């Protein structure tokens, strides 16, 4: 019996504890499971929204007690909220927030039950009330939070975005890179814009992040610059890119026909619009360190003369950065930049000053993320293997916190250039437009829509060039009074096709030839579909139809071999199979002078400079390439190299056919000359860099036409075609040809010529006088001989009459002897 009573009491205790725990769980559960979307309200005085989760950050707006909010994110003792009253967003301390009271209408039964419960509560008081949300412990990490800001200008939209016209809906999407391995705290997007002053109050702009609308405001119609700030929680960042879409409507009046005829209405999204991301970097994540490099990147090199491998790796890395529209500055250790390329020995004194870092890089891999005294940096060590950097954005994965990145090194730098389409024996290949960067998704069309892509030459199969577009498109079915749809195709802003879309709703095929004379190294292809609404109610609903370029649309390329490039655009294709690069070894002492130029040339020309085929030539070495080549320096050329501009002939002047000088290259010391040169076996690009140090300011190198280019700090200043001397020609003042010699001694030459001509005249005069006197003597002798012969003939004639037979003989002798009688005249003469 006693045992039974003990068991019974123990069971009661267990049941009581269980009920208490369950009841406590009910009380705590709402706070413990606070999540995005929960309704909160302000519970304390002096509550404010802050730009960042810190009281030292900018205070955005004050909130009153009872203000309703929606939770969007949480970190430590801070919660990211959106005020329902104003839509303002920011961080607020959890100590001044609580779960919002849910108001409901209670029936009489509920009221009576509440009174009864209240009466019962007097006998067993239990403190039940509104609970303050508990604070969540911050992650245990000493790593600081970093902030990166990227503007539209940084991602290539150098002039911003311009929406023009009052009719229709304007939209533009762009992407920002985001960390992949690091923990993102929060972010913010600032839209800076200027709009037309005559817009209706209904004109608005909306910002969406990853296809989720975040904020929309009516456009202020004052023509001034304004900013729209959108606060973003960590949940807004998913994947490797942040998709930002700006949408706007710009009505001026209620009359749609009137709006459709206006073209002076605009909304200009300024290039200073930017996305800021605050994140806690992972200590070993080289991938995030590379992806989140700032727009202005600093590369630190070791002091003194670089090794050949160090120079080659620096060039390859700078080409990657410049191709990503980064601005690169070169400095020397001990200044530590975002990227360090140096031997281990020169880095040990700098690393030894680091806080919490290894005191030496001995035994470290070729590529590490090192911590220095005041920052972390990507470090490339000897043997300076740059190949993994090509794969950072594609196939690199973090294996573990303490392990290194491991990649397969490609045997050839061109191995990542893969043939993307199908081909045949005729040498034609069909490449899907979707694989060439064109977004072929369905478009909603009111007035106009377009598809756009830029064809990179490295995206095409090697040794090919664009030939035509096989375009397949599906257009809407229209009613009888609706006008037709028009198709336009542009190649590098040149209209190459215009057609009318049929009204049957089926797939339509168009073949669009891409003329070679309009092509460049980078070919811009734009496809536009327009719908002109000319009838109907101007106050009615705008038509909203769908149109799509189907996935089987392709770019057709053909095999093309260029044996003799005549212009820079031909040379870019000629170099695709590969080439050797020759550099003066004096630039190992002053690499800053040409690294900026060569990296800019690599990105814009474009060239893939294989650093395994980079050769350095000492002073006095003769440049004698055996295949396609790029030469950078003032070389001594072999006799079989032909170049339009020869620097070994002294000063160089560019003159007009009339002799007027365009400019003297030597007087312009900041001029760099690039030209197509020809050796005995191949063609190449010869660059003679200037001594100027401002080549890093070049933002773009447009080399496409002609075969000689003159480059300064602003880019290409002038080009000329050496095969057309009627436009401009090269002149060497220091080289004297026979024209120069004649010009130098023209006075004495004129004196000599005058003397010679005088002597000739005198000689001719004397000879003419001698001949005249001789003719007079001859005439006198002829006359005397003739008189003598006539006298003798008369005497003989008389004898002939006397002696007939003998006279005939004398007559015969008379016809023969005169010739012998004249011989003595010639002898006398």
C-alpha positions in Angstrom: 0.0 0.0 0.0 2.8 2.3 0.9 4.5 1.5 -2.4 1.3 2.3 -4.3 1.0 5.7 -2.7 4.7 6.5 -3.5 4.2 5.7 -7.2 1.0 7.7 -7.3 2.7 10.7 -5.8 5.6 10.4 -8.3 3.2 10.2 -11.2 1.4 13.4 -10.0 4.7 15.2 -9.8 5.7 14.2 -13.4 2.4 15.2 -14.8 2.6 18.6 -13.0 6.1 19.3 -14.3 5.0 18.3 -17.8 2.0 20.7 -17.7 4.2 23.5 -16.5 6.8 22.9 -19.2 4.0 22.8 -21.9 2.6 26.1 -20.5 6.0 27.7 -20.5 6.5 26.6 -24.0 3.3 28.3 -25.0 4.4 31.5 -23.4 7.9 31.4 -25.0 7.2 30.0 -28.4 6.0 33.2 -30.2 9.2 35.0 -29.3 11.4 32.0 -29.9 10.1 31.5 -33.4 10.2 35.1 -34.5 10.6 35.1 -38.3 10.5 37.3 -41.4 6.9 38.7 -41.9 6.0 38.8 -38.1 4.1 41.8 -37.0 5.8 44.0 -34.4 5.2 47.3 -32.7 7.2 49.9 -30.9 7.2 49.3 -27.2 9.7 51.8 -25.9 10.3 55.5 -26.1 13.1 57.1 -28.2 12.9 54.3 -30.8 14.6 55.0 -34.0 15.4 53.4 -37.3 19.1 53.2 -38.2 20.9 52.7 -41.5 23.1 49.9 -40.0 22.8 47.6 -37.0 24.7 50.0 -34.7 23.8 53.0 -32.7 26.7 54.9 -34.2 25.2 54.6 -37.7 23.0 57.2 -39.4 19.6 57.7 -37.7 17.0 57.5 -40.4 13.6 58.3 -38.7 12.1 58.2 -35.2 9.2 55.9 -34.4 6.4 56.4 -31.9 5.1 53.9 -29.3 2.6 51.6 -30.9 3.8 52.1 -34.5 3.2 48.9 -36.4 6.1 47.2 -38.2 6.9 44.1 -40.3 10.0 42.1 -39.5 12.3 41.6 -42.5 15.5 40.3 -41.0 17.3 39.9 -37.6 20.9 40.0 -36.5 21.9 39.8 -32.8 20.1 42.5 -30.8 18.9 44.3 -33.9 15.9 43.7 -36.2 15.4 45.0 -39.7 11.8 46.3 -40.0 9.5 48.3 -42.3 7.1 50.8 -40.8 3.6 50.2 -42.0 2.6 53.8 -41.6 5.3 55.4 -43.8 7.1 52.5 -45.5 10.4 53.5 -44.0 13.0 50.7 -43.6 15.9 50.3 -41.2 17.4 48.6 -38.2 15.8 48.9 -34.7 16.9 47.6 -31.3 14.9 44.6 -30.2 14.7 46.0 -26.7 12.2 48.6 -27.9 10.0 46.2 -29.9 7.3 43.7 -29.0 4.9 41.4 -30.7 2.0 43.4 -32.0 -1.4 43.1 -30.2 -4.0 41.4 -32.4 -7.3 43.2 -32.0 -10.5 41.2 -32.5 -14.3 41.7 -31.9 -15.4 39.6 -28.9 -19.0 38.2 -28.5 -20.9 38.3 -25.2 -20.0 34.7 -24.5 -16.4 35.6 -24.8 -16.9 38.6 -22.5 -18.6 36.5 -19.8 -15.9 33.9 -20.1 -13.3 36.6 -19.7 -15.0 37.9 -16.6 -15.1 34.4 -15.2 -11.5 33.8 -15.9 -10.7 37.2 -14.2 -12.5 36.1 -11.1 -10.6 32.8 -11.1 -7.4 34.7 -11.5 -7.8 36.3 -8.1 -7.5 33.0 -6.5 -4.6 31.8 -8.6 -2.8 34.8 -10.0 -0.6 34.1 -13.0 1.4 37.0 -14.6 0.4 36.8 -18.3 1.1 39.8 -20.4 2.7 41.1 -23.7 6.2 39.7 -23.9 9.3 41.5 -25.2 11.0 39.6 -28.0 14.2 38.0 -26.7 17.6 39.0 -28.0 19.4 36.5 -30.3 23.1 36.0 -29.7 25.3 37.3 -32.4 27.5 34.7 -34.2 30.7 34.0 -32.4 33.2 35.6 -34.8 35.8 38.2 -34.5 35.9 38.9 -38.2 34.9 42.5 -39.0 32.1 43.4 -41.4 33.2 44.8 -44.7 31.2 47.1 -47.0 31.5 47.1 -50.8 29.7 49.7 -53.0 29.3 49.2 -56.8 27.7 51.8 -59.0 26.1 51.5 -62.4 29.2 53.0 -63.8 31.3 50.3 -62.3 29.2 47.5 -64.0 29.5 49.1 -67.4 26.5 51.5 -67.5 28.8 54.5 -67.8 26.1 57.0 -68.8 23.3 55.5 -66.6 19.9 54.6 -67.9 17.6 56.9 -70.0 13.9 56.3 -70.3 12.4 58.4 -73.0 8.8 58.9 -74.2 5.6 59.3 -72.3 3.8 56.3 -73.7 4.2 52.8 -72.4 6.0 51.2 -69.4 9.8 51.6 -69.2 11.9 48.9 -67.5 15.6 48.0 -67.3 17.3 45.2 -65.4 20.9 45.0 -64.4 23.0 42.8 -62.1 25.5 43.3 -59.2 27.9 40.6 -57.9 27.4 39.4 -54.4 29.5 37.2 -52.0 29.0 33.5 -52.3 30.8 32.1 -49.2 30.6 35.0 -46.8 27.7 35.9 -44.5 25.8 38.9 -45.7 24.5 41.2 -43.0 22.4 43.7 -45.0 22.6 46.0 -48.0 21.1 49.1 -49.5 20.4 50.3 -53.1 20.4 54.0 -53.8 18.6 55.1 -57.0 19.7 58.5 -58.1 17.6 60.1 -60.8 16.4 63.2 -62.6 13.0 63.5 -64.3 11.2 65.9 -66.7 9.5 68.8 -65.0 6.2 68.4 -66.8 5.1 65.0 -65.6 1.7 64.1 -64.2 1.6 63.4 -60.4 0.8 59.7 -61.4 4.3 59.3 -62.9 6.3 56.9 -60.7 9.4 54.7 -60.5 9.6 51.3 -58.8 12.7 49.3 -57.7 12.5 45.5 -57.5 15.2 43.3 -56.1 15.4 39.7 -57.4 11.9 40.2 -58.9 10.4 41.3 -55.6 9.1 44.9 -55.5 10.8 46.9 -52.8 9.8 50.5 -53.1 7.8 52.8 -55.4 7.4 56.6 -55.3 5.8 59.2 -57.4 8.3 61.2 -59.4 8.9 64.7 -58.3 8.3 67.0 -61.4 10.9 69.6 -60.7 13.8 68.5 -63.0 16.2 68.3 -60.0 18.3 65.4 -58.9 16.7 63.0 -56.3 17.7 59.8 -54.5 15.5 56.8 -53.5 17.0 54.6 -50.8 16.0 50.9 -50.5 17.2 49.1 -47.4 17.8 45.4 -48.0 17.9 42.6 -45.5 20.2 39.6 -45.9 17.3 37.6 -47.2 17.3 39.8 -50.3 20.7 38.3 -51.4 20.4 34.9 -53.0 22.8 33.5 -55.4 25.9 35.0 -57.0 24.1 38.0 -58.5 21.7 40.7 -57.2 19.1 41.4 -59.8 17.8 45.0 -59.8 14.9 46.1 -62.0 13.9 49.8 -62.4 10.4 50.3 -63.8 8.7 53.6 -64.6 5.7 55.1 -66.3 6.0 58.7 -67.5 2.5 60.1 -68.3 2.1 63.8 -69.2 -1.7 64.0 -69.8 -4.8 61.8 -69.7 -4.8 61.7 -73.5 -2.7 58.7 -74.6 -2.6 60.0 -78.2 -1.0 63.2 -77.0 1.5 61.3 -74.8 2.4 59.1 -77.7 3.6 62.0 -79.8 5.9 63.4 -77.1 9.5 62.5 -77.2 11.0 65.1 -74.8 9.8 63.3 -71.7 12.6 61.5 -69.8 13.7 59.8 -66.6 17.5 59.6 -66.3 18.8 57.1 -63.8 22.3 58.5 -63.0 25.4 56.3 -63.2 26.1 57.1 -59.6 23.2 54.9 -58.5 24.8 52.1 -56.4 24.4 49.0 -54.4 26.1 48.6 -51.0 26.6 45.2 -49.4 27.8 44.7 -45.8 29.2 41.2 -45.2 31.4 39.2 -42.9 34.1 37.7 -45.1 35.1 34.1 -44.8 38.8 33.9 -43.9 39.8 31.5 -46.6 37.4 32.5 -49.4 39.6 33.7 -52.2 36.5 33.5 -54.4 34.6 36.2 -52.4 37.7 38.3 -52.1 38.0 38.3 -55.9 34.3 38.9 -56.6 34.1 41.7 -54.1 37.2 43.6 -55.2 36.5 47.4 -55.3 36.2 49.3 -58.5 39.7 50.8 -58.0 42.0 47.9 -57.5 45.6 48.3 -56.3 48.2 45.7 -57.2 51.4 45.6 -55.1 54.6 44.4 -56.7 58.0 43.7 -55.2 60.5 46.5 -55.2 63.2 46.6 -57.9 63.4 44.6 -61.1 60.6 42.1 -61.8 61.3 38.5 -62.9 60.0 37.5 -66.2 57.4 35.2 -64.6 56.2 37.9 -62.3 55.8 40.4 -65.1 53.9 37.8 -67.2 51.5 36.9 -64.3 50.9 40.6 -63.5 50.0 41.3 -67.1 47.6 38.3 -67.3 45.9 39.3 -64.0 45.6 43.0 -65.0 44.0 41.9 -68.3 41.3 40.0 -66.3 40.7 43.1 -64.1 40.6 45.6 -67.0 38.2 43.2 -68.9 35.9 43.4 -65.9 36.0 47.3 -66.2 38.2 47.7 -63.1 40.6 50.6 -62.7 44.0 49.3 -61.8 46.8 51.1 -59.9 50.3 49.7 -59.5 52.3 50.3 -56.4 55.4 48.7 -54.8 55.9 47.0 -51.5 55.8 47.6 -48.5 52.5 49.3 -49.5 49.9 46.5 -49.5 47.2 46.6 -52.1 44.1 44.5 -52.8 46.3 42.0 -54.7 50.0 41.3 -54.1 52.3 39.6 -56.7 55.7 39.1 -55.2 58.2 36.4 -54.3 58.0 34.9 -50.8 61.2 36.5 -49.6 60.1 40.0 -50.2 56.7 39.4 -48.5 58.1 37.9 -45.2 58.9 41.3 -43.6 55.4 42.6 -44.5 53.6 39.5 -43.3 55.6 39.5 -40.0 53.7 42.8 -39.1 50.3 41.1 -39.5 47.9 40.8 -36.6 46.9 37.2 -36.0 48.4 36.0 -39.2 51.1 33.5 -40.1 54.5 35.1 -39.6 55.8 33.5 -42.9 54.4 32.3 -46.2 56.9 29.4 -46.4 55.1 26.3 -47.4 52.0 28.3 -48.5 50.4 27.5 -51.9 50.8 29.6 -55.0 47.6 31.5 -54.3 46.6 32.5 -50.8 44.4 35.0 -48.9 46.9 36.6 -46.5 46.2 38.9 -43.5 48.5 41.9 -43.1 48.7 44.6 -40.4 45.7 46.5 -41.6 44.0 44.4 -44.2 43.7 41.2 -46.1 44.8 40.7 -49.7 45.0 38.1 -52.4 48.6 37.0 -52.7 50.1 35.4 -55.7 53.5 33.8 -55.0 56.2 32.3 -57.1 56.0 30.3 -59.4 53.1 32.8 -60.2 50.7 30.3 -61.7 47.8 32.6 -62.9 45.7 29.8 -64.5 43.4 29.3 -61.5 42.2 32.9 -61.7 40.4 32.2 -64.9 38.2 29.8 -63.1 37.3 31.8 -60.0 33.8 32.7 -61.1 33.0 29.3 -62.6 34.3 26.1 -61.1 36.1 27.0 -57.9 34.7 25.6 -54.7 35.8 25.8 -51.1 36.7 22.4 -49.8 37.2 23.3 -46.1 38.2 26.3 -44.0 41.8 25.1 -43.7 42.2 23.7 -47.2 43.2 25.4 -50.4 41.4 25.7 -53.7 42.2 22.9 -56.0 41.7 23.2 -59.8 42.8 21.4 -62.9 45.3 23.5 -64.8 44.4 23.6 -68.5 47.1 22.8 -71.0 46.3 25.7 -73.2 44.9 29.1 -72.4 42.4 28.7 -75.2 40.9 25.6 -73.6 38.0 27.5 -72.1 36.9 28.7 -75.6 34.6 25.9 -76.6 32.7 25.5 -79.9 29.1 26.1 -78.9 27.2 25.1 -81.9 26.8 22.4 -84.6 28.7 22.6 -87.8 29.1 20.7 -91.1 31.7 20.1 -93.8 30.9 23.3 -95.5 32.5 25.3 -92.7 29.3 26.9 -91.3 28.3 26.7 -87.7 25.0 27.5 -86.0 25.3 29.0 -82.5 22.1 29.5 -80.4 21.5 33.1 -79.6 20.7 32.2 -76.0 24.3 30.9 -75.6 25.6 34.2 -77.0 24.1 36.2 -74.2 20.8 37.2 -75.7 17.8 37.0 -73.3 15.1 35.4 -75.6 12.4 35.3 -72.9 8.8 36.4 -73.8 8.2 40.1 -73.9 5.1 42.0 -73.3 4.7 44.6 -76.0 2.7 47.8 -76.1 4.7 50.1 -78.4 8.2 48.6 -78.7 10.4 45.9 -77.3 14.0 44.8 -78.2 16.5 42.0 -77.7 20.2 42.9 -77.5 23.6 41.2 -77.2 27.2 41.9 -78.0 29.1 39.0 -79.7 32.6 38.5 -78.2 35.0 37.1 -80.8 36.2 34.6 -78.2 32.6 33.2 -78.0 32.8 32.0 -81.6 34.5 28.9 -82.9 38.1 29.5 -83.7 38.7 30.9 -87.3 35.1 31.9 -87.9 33.2 35.1 -88.3 29.4 36.0 -88.3 27.6 35.4 -91.6 23.9 35.7 -90.9 21.1 35.3 -88.4 18.5 32.6 -88.6 15.8 34.4 -86.7 12.5 32.7 -85.7 9.8 34.8 -84.0 6.2 34.5 -82.9 4.1 37.6 -83.2 0.6 38.2 -81.7 -2.6 37.6 -83.6 -4.3 40.9 -84.3 -7.9 42.0 -85.0 -8.8 43.5 -88.4 -8.4 47.1 -87.5 -5.1 46.6 -85.6 -2.0 47.7 -87.5 0.8 45.2 -88.2 4.0 44.6 -86.3 7.4 45.6 -87.8 10.7 43.8 -87.3 14.0 45.7 -87.4 17.5 44.2 -87.0 20.6 46.4 -86.3 24.3 45.4 -86.6 26.6 47.8 -84.8 23.8 50.5 -85.1 23.4 49.9 -88.8 19.9 48.8 -90.0 20.4 45.6 -91.9 16.8 44.2 -92.0 13.3 45.6 -91.9 10.2 43.3 -92.3 6.5 43.1 -91.6 5.3 40.4 -89.2 2.5 38.3 -90.6 -0.9 38.0 -88.8 -1.3 34.3 -88.4 0.2 33.6 -84.9 2.6 31.0 -86.2 6.4 30.9 -86.0 8.0 33.1 -88.7 11.5 32.7 -90.1 13.8 35.4 -91.3 17.3 35.2 -92.7 19.3 38.3 -91.9 22.6 38.8 -93.7 25.4 40.4 -91.6 27.6 42.4 -94.1 31.2 42.1 -93.4 31.8 45.8 -94.0 29.7 46.6 -90.9 31.4 44.1 -88.6 33.9 44.8 -85.9 35.8 42.8 -83.3 32.8 43.1 -80.9 29.5 42.9 -82.9 26.5 44.6 -81.4 23.2 42.9 -82.5 19.9 44.5 -81.7 16.5 43.1 -82.7 13.5 45.5 -82.3 9.7 44.8 -82.7 7.4 47.8 -82.9 3.6 48.2 -82.8 2.2 51.5 -84.0 -1.2 52.1 -82.5 -2.9 54.6 -84.9 -6.6 54.0 -84.2 -8.8 53.5 -81.2 -9.8 55.3 -78.0 -6.9 57.4 -76.7 -8.3 57.1 -73.2 -8.7 53.3 -73.5 -6.5 50.5 -72.2 -3.1 50.3 -73.9 -2.7 47.0 -75.9 -0.5 44.5 -74.2 0.6 41.7 -76.5 3.3 39.0 -76.2 6.1 38.4 -78.7 9.1 36.0 -78.5 12.2 35.0 -80.3 12.1 31.2 -80.1 15.1 29.2 -78.7 16.0 27.7 -82.1 17.1 31.1 -83.4 20.8 31.0 -84.2 23.8 33.0 -85.4 25.4 31.3 -88.4 29.2 31.8 -88.6 31.5 30.6 -91.4 35.1 29.6 -91.5 37.3 32.5 -92.5 41.0 32.6 -92.9 42.8 35.9 -93.1 46.2 35.5 -94.8 47.0 39.2 -95.1 45.3 41.5 -92.6 44.9 44.9 -93.9 43.3 46.6 -90.9 43.3 46.1 -87.1 40.0 44.3 -87.1 41.5 41.7 -89.5 44.5 41.4 -87.3 42.4 40.5 -84.3 40.9 37.5 -86.1 44.3 36.6 -87.5 45.7 36.3 -83.9 43.0 33.9 -82.7 45.0 30.7 -83.2 47.8 32.2 -81.1 50.8 34.4 -81.3 54.2 35.2 -79.6 54.7 38.4 -77.6 58.1 40.2 -77.6 58.9 42.8 -74.9 62.0 44.9 -74.3 63.5 43.6 -71.1 64.1 47.2 -69.9 60.4 47.2 -69.0 61.2 44.7 -66.2 62.7 47.7 -64.3 59.7 50.0 -65.1 56.7 47.7 -65.7 54.2 50.4 -64.9 55.0 52.1 -68.2 53.5 49.3 -70.4 51.4 47.1 -68.2 48.5 49.5 -68.4 48.8 49.8 -72.1 49.1 46.0 -72.8 46.2 45.1 -70.4 44.0 47.7 -72.1 44.9 46.4 -75.5 44.2 42.8 -74.3 40.7 43.8 -73.2 39.7 46.1 -76.0 41.4 44.8 -79.1 40.9 42.0 -78.0 43.9 39.7 -77.4 44.5 36.7 -75.3 48.2 37.2 -74.4 49.5 33.7 -73.6 52.1 34.4 -70.8 53.8 31.1 -71.7 54.7 32.6 -75.0 56.0 35.9 -73.7 59.6 36.6 -74.7 62.0 39.4 -73.4 64.6 40.9 -75.7 67.8 42.6 -74.5 69.0 45.9 -76.0 70.5 45.4 -79.4 68.6 42.1 -80.1 67.1 42.0 -83.6 63.4 41.2 -83.7 63.0 38.3 -86.1 59.7 36.5 -85.4 58.9 33.1 -87.0 55.1 33.4 -86.8 52.3 35.8 -85.8 53.7 38.3 -83.2 53.1 41.3 -81.0 56.2 43.4 -80.3 56.2 46.0 -77.6 59.3 48.3 -77.6 61.7 50.2 -79.7 63.4 47.2 -81.4 66.0 46.8 -84.1 64.1 45.1 -86.9 65.4 42.4 -89.1 65.8 43.3 -92.8 62.8 41.2 -93.9 60.3 43.1 -91.6 58.2 45.7 -93.4 56.4 48.3 -91.3 54.6 51.5 -92.4 56.4 53.6 -89.7 60.1 52.9 -89.1 61.5 54.3 -85.9 65.1 53.3 -86.9 65.0 56.1 -89.4 64.9 58.9 -86.9 62.2 61.4 -86.5 58.7 60.7 -87.8 56.3 63.2 -89.3 52.9 62.7 -90.7 52.2 64.9 -93.6 49.4 65.6 -96.1 49.9 65.0 -99.8 50.3 68.8 -100.2 53.3 68.7 -97.8 51.5 70.2 -94.9 52.5 68.6 -91.6 49.8 67.0 -89.4 52.2 66.4 -86.5 55.7 65.5 -85.6 55.7 62.3 -83.6 59.0 63.1 -81.8 57.7 66.5 -80.7 54.7 64.8 -79.1 56.6 62.6 -76.6 53.3 61.2 -75.2 52.3 59.5 -78.4 52.3 55.7 -78.7 52.3 54.2 -82.1 50.7 50.8 -83.0 50.9 49.4 -86.5 50.6 46.3 -88.5 54.0 44.9 -89.5 54.9 42.1 -91.9 57.8 39.6 -91.5 59.0 37.1 -94.0 56.5 34.5 -92.8 53.7 36.2 -90.9 52.0 39.4 -89.8 52.1 41.1 -86.4 51.4 44.1 -84.3 54.3 46.4 -83.4 53.8 48.9 -80.6 56.3 51.6 -79.8 55.3 52.9 -76.3 55.9 56.5 -75.3 57.7 57.5 -72.2 54.6 59.0 -70.6 53.3 57.7 -67.3 49.7 58.6 -67.9 48.8 55.6 -70.1 46.9 54.3 -67.1 44.2 56.9 -67.8 43.2 55.3 -71.1 39.6 54.2 -70.7 39.1 52.6 -74.1 41.2 51.6 -77.2 39.1 51.6 -80.4 41.4 49.8 -82.9 39.4 48.6 -85.9 40.1 50.6 -89.0 43.4 51.3 -90.9 46.8 49.9 -90.1 48.6 52.6 -88.1 47.3 54.2 -84.9 48.6 57.1 -82.8 47.6 56.7 -79.1 47.7 59.2 -76.3 46.3 59.3 -72.7 42.7 59.8 -74.1 42.8 56.7 -76.4 43.3 56.6 -80.2 44.1 60.1 -81.4 44.4 59.4 -85.1 44.6 56.4 -87.5 45.8 56.2 -91.1 45.9 53.7 -93.9 49.4 53.4 -95.2 48.2 51.9 -98.5 46.4 55.2 -99.2 49.1 57.9 -99.4 46.6 60.3 -101.0 45.2 60.9 -97.5 48.4 61.0 -95.4 51.9 59.8 -95.6 54.9 59.1 -93.3 58.0 61.4 -93.7 61.4 60.9 -92.0 63.2 64.3 -91.7 66.4 62.7 -90.5 66.8 60.4 -93.5 68.2 62.1 -96.6 67.1 60.7 -99.9 68.2 62.2 -103.3 65.3 64.6 -103.2 66.6 65.9 -99.8 70.1 66.2 -101.2 68.9 68.1 -104.2 67.0 70.4 -102.0 70.0 71.0 -99.6 72.5 71.8 -102.5 70.0 73.3 -104.9 71.9 76.7 -105.3 75.2 75.1 -106.3 73.3 72.6 -108.4 71.6 75.5 -110.2 75.0 77.2 -110.8 76.4 74.0 -112.2 73.4 73.4 -114.3 73.6 77.0 -115.7 77.3 76.5 -116.4 76.7 73.2 -118.2 73.9 74.6 -120.2 76.1 77.6 -121.2 78.8 75.3 -122.3 76.4 73.3 -124.3 75.0 76.4 -126.0 78.5 77.6 -126.8 79.5 74.2 -128.1 76.4 74.0 -130.3 77.0 77.5 -131.5 80.6 76.8 -132.4 79.7 73.5 -134.1 77.0 75.3 -136.1 79.5 77.9 -137.2 82.0 75.3 -138.3 79.3 73.4 -140.2 78.2 76.6 -141.9 81.7 77.4 -143.0 82.2 73.8 -144.2 79.0 74.0 -146.2 80.1 77.3 -147.8 83.5 75.7 -148.7 81.7 72.7 -150.1 79.4 74.8 -152.1 82.3 76.7 -153.6 84.2 73.6 -154.4 81.1 72.0 -155.9 80.6 75.0 -158.0 84.2 75.1 -159.2 84.3 71.4 -160.0 81.0 71.8 -161.8 82.2 74.7 -163.9 85.4 72.7 -164.7 83.4 69.6 -165.7 81.1 71.6 -167.9 84.0 73.2 -169.7 85.6 69.8 -170.4 82.3 68.3 -171.4 81.9 71.0 -174.1 85.3 70.2 -175.6 84.6 66.5 -175.6 81.2 67.0 -177.2 82.9 68.7 -180.2 85.3 65.8 -180.6 82.3 63.3 -180.4 80.7 65.0 -183.3 83.9 64.4 -185.2 84.4 60.9 -184.0 81.0 59.3 -183.2 82.2 55.9 -181.8 84.8 57.4 -179.6 82.3 60.0 -178.2 80.0 57.3 -177.0 82.9 55.9 -175.0 83.6 59.3 -173.6 80.0 59.7 -172.6 80.1 56.4 -170.8 83.2 57.5 -168.9 81.6 60.8 -168.0 78.7 59.1 -166.2 81.1 57.0 -164.1 84.0 59.3 -163.1 82.1 62.1 -161.4 81.6 60.0 -158.2 85.3 59.5 -158.0 85.8 63.2 -158.7 83.7 64.0 -155.5 85.7 61.8 -153.3 88.4 64.4 -153.0 85.8 66.9 -151.7 84.9 64.6 -148.8 88.6 64.1 -148.0 89.2 67.8 -148.1 86.3 68.4 -145.7 
